[in-house]
């Protein structure tokens, strides 16, 4: 079916609503499973939920289970195992007490409930600066190591290498020039700001300034009030 623009908009709205409902349902199921795990030590339902959420952010689901649900995802099997120590050290009366805590926390003691599972998504790492000279140096070392060893062949296309070196040189010159321009602009702005700064007003109570030279070796300066 070729949907119209309005129909597409309606579908998107429905998807958005369904997504929120699904997220909330998963949160509710996670909390209830945690209660059952605390009571019985059985993590089977975590595995069932994990398998049912393929294509979703299962990393965050696994993080939530580890943080709140007495279970740990095993990297080698892709299934959960009981976090026995966390369960044994739990201070809850029973599974129902776990569910209540994860849902509402301990308001009287200002203890927050469990975080929403989707809020535990890994944060993107901040981009790192590229230090060009170190990158070049590391690459040359890698080439040298490969050339001196026997694990890899080192193939050099001279014409292509010359072109790449020329491009690298042009890039470095461009960055250097832009840095120089930025420094010049910053210096000009600083000088302009200095020129634009008004001088402090001399008090209108001072009428004149006289120098007392009666002591020739140490003349003194005096302000004369208006």
Phi, psi and omega in degrees: 000130178269103184286147174282170179300318180294320179295322177298316179300319179295320179296318180297317178299318179295320179297317180299316178294319180294324179297315179296317180298319180294318178300316180294321179297318179296320178299315180297318179294317179302315182297317180292320177299319179303320178297317179294320179297320179296322181285319192242346180072021183249120183258013183305319183294333173297317179297320179296316179295318182299317179292331182280349184249026176301140183091354177253183181279077183287340176298318180291324176299315179296323178296318180297314181300320179292321183284324189233341194252013176061034178218157180223133178283130178269122185296326185283330183252341183072019178236167183264150172233158181291131172274084191299318182297315180298319179292315181297327182271001179296143184258017185273151179289319180194186181298324179297323178294323176299312181300317180297317180296314182294335183274315186238350182074203175240083185305324182294334180252013180058036177260123184286152174288182179297145176292154173295139185300324183287346178281352183266015178299138180302136178282138179296135179292141178296138180298140181268148176295147176260116178262103192299315184296323179290323179297317178295315181298317179296322181292319178297320178297319179295318178298315182297316180298318180294319183292323181280344180265195183234002186279330185226147171275144177249114184254126182242117171262103190301314181298317179293322178296317179298318179296319180293320178295321178295319178295321178295318179297317179296321179295314180298318179296322179296314179297317181298317180295318178297323177295319178296318179296318180297320179294319179296317179297319180295320179294320179295319179295320179296318179295319179295319179297323178294319180292329182279349181284118181291146177287150179298137179291135176284135183304136180285358176279347180264118182272319186202170179231131180234153178248124180271112183254016181296329174261100187297328183283336182216074178296147181240157182249137182231141172270136179251118184289152180289000000 
